[in-house]
């Protein structure tokens, strides 16, 4: 039978992972088999023991260090036999598709078979993602346009809510998510994305130069450049509680976010774009420093250190990112 491999990279969110794995266990699969891989990035909350004891059917990889999102997912792919650095596959028995899931997600109803059907309905579809909702049921965007200078500006200076929901901020119309037809997007949020085996064999996997954030944007650019289409399937729903790992270290996560964004922009955009982008970020950091004066002293110091780190990165060469 065709095979789907689900990969979850986790760090210190044991209870969210438990609910995620339970939702997978209860999900229908129809005409394909499912295997689940969990990469535990050196959690200290007993995650590995919980997986071994409660979900013995899971392929657990307990890393002794926090590899980050990209390298964690790639580690699971290597264990499956995917050749990520060129050469031949270690086995011909590779899964037909990989479903990358965050640990703070829960699949709803028949989301998995719907994504599977959409992925294989068109031979040029290389990746699909679901409609995402927050834990309270509110809409969450799952597909995006590639980022532009307007998105950088609005990230620091939100202005009007209608702008935040517009194409200027990389958003697709909400009406598309309420429809009954898959729609094409530039890239899918990394919280939930299903990918064909052939895509990984042709394009390779995640760029491990990103430790956290922007991996899915980088990957999507390479996938689309190779001629594959990326779509959102609005009839498949996944709950995403969002940022449960990164919120445990907010200031450091901000630095990781901008390290990845700066790397991405330098990789895919020219000098003019990057000069304008750095100017916007510099102004945005000044604004954040002004707002930080209202924070409690310890939190304020942590944020100010983070802003200083990002400011220093603005003028470094790409090799330092």
N, C-alpha and C positions, 0 to 999 in steps of 0.2 A: 504493500500500500504506500501511497505518497506519505511523506513525513514532514512535519513541522517541528522545528526546534524553537523553544522559547528561552530567551536569555535575559536574566535579571542580574544586574550589578548592584550590590547593596552595601550600605555602611550605617550601622547603628540605628536602624529603624525596624527592630525585630517585630513589633506588633503590626506595623504596616505590611511588612513582608508576609507575615502569617495570613493576613486577610487577602493579600494578592494571590498567594499560592492556593488558598482555599477557593477563591473565585475561579482559578484555572482548573482546579480539580473538579469543580461543578459544571464547567462549561461544556456544551456539546461540541463534537468534532466532526460528525458525519463520516465522510469517506476518506479521512486521512488520520494518521496516528500523530500523537503529540509526545515529545520528550522535553523536559524542562531542566535548564541549567541555571544554577545560582552561583555567582562569583561573590564571595564575601570578602570585602576589602578590609580585612583586619579589624572587624568590628570588636568592640569591647563589651557589648551588651548581651552576649550569649547567643548571637544569631546562628552561628554554625551548629551549636548543640541543638537549638530549636529545630533547625531544618533536619538534622539527622534523626532526631527523636520523633518528630511529628510528620515529616514528609519524606519517608525513606525512598520514595520513587524518584526524588530529585537528584540529578547529578550535581553534587556539591563540590565546588573548588574553593577551598579556604586559603586565601592568600595571606602571607605573613606581613604584607605591607599594603598600604592604600595606593592602588595603582591608578586611581582616577577612573573616569567613565570610559574613555576610549580604549585604554590598555586593558581594562577589565573585560570589556566586551570582546576584544581581540583575543584575550586569553582563552575564553570559552570557544571561540571559533577555531583556535589552534588545536584545542583538545578534540574537536569534532573532525579535524583533519584538513581544514581549509589552508591552502598555501598563501600566506599573507605577504610574503616577501619574494614573490615570483616562484618559479619552479612548478613541479607537479603536485597535485593533491596527494596527501598521505594515504588516502583511501578513495575508492569510487563510491563508497556508501555514504554520501553526504546528504543531509536533509534537503528537501526541495525548496524550503523557504525558512527564514529565520524571523521570529517575532521578538524584537527588542522591546522590553518593558521596564519601566521604572518600578522600584519596590513599593512606591506610594501610589500604586494604581490598583484598580479592580476592574476586571472585564465584566461587562453586563450582558446577560442573555446569550444570544448567538453572535456576539461580536467577532469571535475568532473565525467561525466558518464564513461569515459575511466578508471579512477582510480577505480570506483565502480565495473565495470565489471572484472577488474583484481583482485580486492580484493576477489570477490566471485567466481572466475573461479576455484580456487583450495581450497579445504576445510582446508588445512594446512597453507594457506597464512593468516597471522594475521595483516600485515601492508604493505601498499604500499605508494610510494612517486612518484612525477612527475619528469620530466626533468626540471631543473631550468635554467633560463637565467637571466642575469643582465638587467637593464633598457635599455641598448644600444643593447641588443640582443646577447651579448657574452655568451658563455657557462659558466655555474656555476655548479660545482659538487654538487649533491644532495645525493649520496650514498657514504659511506665510510667504510673502514676497521676500526676495533677498534684500538685506538692509541697505539703506541709502542714507544720505546726510540728514534728511528730514527725520528719520528714525533716531539717529544719534541725538539730534536737537530735542526731540520730544521725550526722549528718555530722561533728560535732565530738566526740561521745562515743559510739563505736560499740557499747559494751555487748556483748550476746550476738549471736553470728552468726545465730541464728534470727530475731532482730528485724530484722537487716539484710536478710534474705531475705523479709520479710513485707510485707503491704500497708501497715503503718505507715511503712515506708521506701519506699513507692511501687512495690513489686515485684509482678508477677503470678506465679502459681504456676509452677514449673518444668515441671510436668506438662503445661501448655498448650503449651509449646515442644516437647515430645516427641510431641505429638499429630499428627493428620493433617487438622485443620480450622483455618481462619483464626479468630482470636479478636479481639474489639474491645478497644481500649486508649484511654487518654486522649491519649497522644502517643507518638511514635516517636523514638528517638535519631537525631540528625541525620547519623550516619555512613552511613546507607543508607535512603533513603525515596523511593518512587515516587509521583508525584502526577499526577492528571488535569489536562489543559489547562484544563477548565472551572473547576476550583477556583481556579487562578491568575487567570483572567479575572474570576471573581466576587469573590474575597477579596483579591486582590493577592498580592504575594510577601513576602519577609522584611522585617521592620522593621529598617532600617539603623541605628536607635538602639542596637542591640546590635552590638558589634564582634566579640565572641567569646563563645560560650555562651548558652544560653537562647533562641536564635532559634527553635528548633524547638518549644519549649513555647509561646511566644507565638503562633507561626503556627498550631499545633494548636488553641489556644483559639479563634482566629478562624475556623478551618475548621469546627470542631464547632459554633460558634455559628451558622454559616451553614447548618447542617443536614446536613453531610456526616459519614460514618462513617470511622473510622481503624482499620485492622486490621493484625495481624501474621500473616504466612503462614509457619508453622513448617516447611513442606516446602521452602522456599527458604533456602539457607544462604550467608552472607557471612562471610569471615574479617575480623576487625577487630583490627589490631595496637594500636590505641588510643593517642591522645595523642602521636603521633610528632613533630608540630610543636610543640605546647605544652610538651612536656617539655624543649625547648631553652631555655626561659625560665620555669622553674617558679614563681619568686616573682612575676614579672609576670603569669603566667597565673592565679595565685591572686587577684590584684587584679582582673584582667579578669573572672574568674568571679563574684566578689562584686559587682562593679559591675553586671553583667548581672542577677544574682539580685535585688539590691535594686531595680533598675529594674522587673523583672518583678513583684515583690511589691507595689510601690507602684502599679503599673498595674492590677493585678487584685484586690487585697485592700484591706480597709478599715483604718481607724486602729488598731483593737484588735489585729488580726492583726499589723500592722507594728510596733506597740509591743512585743508579746510576742516577735516575731521578732528585733528589735534587741537585746532583753535576752539572748536565747539566744546570738546571735552575739557579743555583748560578752563573755559568760562563756567562750564557745568560744575567742575570741582570747586571753584570759588563760591558758587551758589550753595553747594552742599556744605561747605565749611561754615558759611554764614548761618545756615539752618541748624548746624550741629551745636550751636551755642546753647540751645534749649535742652540738650540731652544731659542725663546724669553724668557726673565727672568721669567715671571709669568708662562708660560707653562712649562718651565724647572723645576721650583720648584714643580709644581703639579705632573709631571712625576717622579721626584726623590722621592717624598713622596710615590707615588704608588709603586715604585720599593722597597723601604725600607719596606713597609707593606708586600709585597710578600716575601721578604727575611726573615722577622720575622716569617711568616707562615710556611716556609720550615721546621722548627725544632719543631713546635708544634705538639702535639698529634692530632689524627683525631677527637677527641671529640670537639676540638675548631674550627672545620671547618663545 
